Amino acid sequence: MVQVNNLNLKYPKIKNQFLAAIEFGMPSKQCKNFGICTIAPIRGMVFSKKKKRKAIVTLLDNDHLEISFTKTSISIKDYQKFLANKNFLVEEAYTFKDKENQALSFRILPGSYFINEQASLFSITFQLDKAYLSTNP
C-alpha cells in the first residue's frame, strides 16, 4: 500500500483578471523614466497601440499583482530599455483605480522586479501596498 502525503501547498488565488493596455514610465514625469505610468482595461475590441503594451493583469490574493505582457506588443526599443536586464524597475508607486469597477484598486510599490520570460509572454510579479489594500478593499 502506498501512502500519499497530503501536502498543503498554498498557491495564490486569482481575485481579479483583465486585459489591459499599459504604458511604461512614471506618472509624475509624463510617462518618462521607469515604472508603470498607466493601466487601461481593454473593454470590447478597442486597443490603442500608441505607446501601450497589451498585457494580462492578474490580481492575486497574496498582495501581489502579475502583469504578463504579450511579446508581440513589446517593441525592440522597449525590450532593450525596460526588459533586457531581466529586472523591471518601478521608480515610484503606481495607484490603479478602475473607473467602471470601483471595487478594483491597488498600488504597486517601487522596487526592482524579476522578469520571467516565457514562450510568448514577459511576466512580472509586483508587490502591492498592503496598507493601501486594507483601506481600499
C-alpha positions as CSV (number, residue, x, y, z in Angstrom):
1,M,0.0,0.0,0.0
2,V,1.3,3.4,-1.0
3,Q,0.7,6.2,1.5
4,V,0.3,9.7,0.0
5,N,1.3,12.7,2.0
6,N,-1.2,15.5,1.9
7,L,0.9,18.5,1.1
8,N,-0.9,21.7,1.9
9,L,0.7,23.8,-0.8
10,K,-0.6,27.4,-0.8
11,Y,-0.9,28.8,-4.2
12,P,-2.4,32.3,-4.6
13,K,-5.9,32.5,-5.9
14,I,-6.9,35.0,-8.6
15,K,-9.1,37.8,-7.2
16,N,-9.5,39.6,-10.5
17,Q,-8.1,39.3,-14.0
18,F,-8.4,41.6,-17.1
19,L,-6.8,42.5,-20.3
20,A,-5.1,46.0,-20.3
21,A,-3.1,48.4,-22.3
22,I,-0.1,49.5,-20.3
23,E,2.2,52.5,-20.7
24,F,5.7,52.4,-19.1
25,G,7.1,55.3,-17.2
26,M,6.3,57.4,-14.1
27,P,3.0,59.3,-13.8
28,S,4.7,62.3,-12.2
29,K,7.2,62.5,-15.2
30,Q,4.6,62.4,-18.0
31,C,5.3,58.7,-18.6
32,K,9.1,59.1,-18.8
33,N,11.7,57.1,-16.8
34,F,10.9,53.7,-15.4
35,G,7.8,52.0,-13.9
36,I,4.1,51.8,-14.7
37,C,2.5,55.0,-15.9
38,T,-1.0,53.8,-16.9
39,I,-3.0,50.6,-16.8
40,A,-6.1,51.0,-19.0
41,P,-8.5,48.0,-19.0
42,I,-9.4,46.9,-22.6
43,R,-13.1,46.6,-22.9
44,G,-14.5,45.2,-26.2
45,M,-12.3,45.1,-29.2
46,V,-10.7,48.6,-28.9
47,F,-6.9,48.7,-28.3
48,S,-4.8,51.8,-28.9
49,K,-1.3,50.8,-29.7
50,K,0.2,54.3,-29.2
51,K,2.9,53.7,-26.5
52,K,0.9,51.0,-24.9
53,R,1.6,47.3,-24.5
54,K,-1.0,44.6,-24.3
55,A,-1.0,42.6,-21.1
56,I,-3.0,40.3,-18.8
57,V,-3.3,41.8,-15.4
58,T,-3.9,39.3,-12.6
59,L,-4.6,40.5,-9.0
60,L,-3.7,37.7,-6.6
61,D,-5.0,37.1,-3.0
62,N,-1.5,37.2,-1.6
63,D,-1.0,41.0,-2.1
64,H,0.7,40.6,-5.4
65,L,-0.1,41.6,-8.9
66,E,1.1,39.7,-12.0
67,I,1.4,41.5,-15.3
68,S,2.0,39.3,-18.4
69,F,2.9,41.3,-21.5
70,T,2.5,39.7,-24.9
71,K,5.8,39.6,-26.6
72,T,4.2,40.9,-29.8
73,S,3.2,44.1,-28.1
74,I,6.7,44.9,-27.0
75,S,8.9,46.8,-29.5
76,I,12.7,46.1,-29.7
77,K,13.3,49.6,-28.3
78,D,11.1,48.9,-25.3
79,Y,12.6,45.5,-24.8
80,Q,16.1,47.0,-24.7
81,K,15.1,49.8,-22.4
82,F,12.7,48.1,-19.9
83,L,13.1,44.3,-20.1
84,A,16.6,43.3,-21.3
85,N,18.3,43.2,-18.0
86,K,15.7,40.7,-16.5
87,N,14.6,43.2,-13.9
88,F,11.8,45.7,-14.2
89,L,12.4,48.9,-12.3
90,V,9.5,50.8,-10.7
91,E,10.8,54.2,-9.5
92,E,7.6,55.5,-7.9
93,A,4.4,53.9,-6.6
94,Y,1.6,53.5,-9.1
95,T,-2.0,53.6,-8.0
96,F,-4.8,52.0,-10.1
97,K,-8.5,52.7,-9.7
98,D,-10.9,51.2,-12.2
99,K,-13.5,53.8,-13.2
100,E,-16.1,51.2,-14.1
101,N,-15.4,48.7,-11.2
102,Q,-14.9,51.0,-8.1
103,A,-14.0,47.9,-6.0
104,L,-10.9,47.2,-8.1
105,S,-8.0,49.3,-7.0
106,F,-4.4,48.6,-5.9
107,R,-1.0,50.3,-5.5
108,I,2.2,48.9,-6.9
109,L,5.3,49.6,-4.7
110,P,8.6,50.9,-6.0
111,G,11.3,48.4,-6.5
112,S,13.2,46.1,-8.9
113,Y,11.1,43.1,-10.0
114,F,12.3,39.9,-11.7
115,I,11.1,39.4,-15.3
116,N,10.0,35.8,-16.1
117,E,10.4,35.2,-19.8
118,Q,8.1,32.6,-21.4
119,A,7.5,31.5,-24.9
120,S,5.0,34.3,-25.8
121,L,5.0,36.4,-22.6
122,F,7.1,38.5,-20.3
123,S,5.6,38.2,-16.7
124,I,6.4,40.4,-13.8
125,T,5.0,39.9,-10.3
126,F,4.7,43.1,-8.3
127,Q,4.4,43.6,-4.6
128,L,1.3,45.6,-3.6
129,D,1.0,48.1,-0.8
130,K,-0.8,46.2,2.0
131,A,-1.7,49.4,3.8
132,Y,-3.4,50.7,0.6
133,L,-5.3,47.5,0.1
134,S,-6.6,47.4,3.7
135,T,-8.0,50.9,3.4
136,N,-9.4,50.3,-0.2
137,P,-10.9,46.8,-0.1
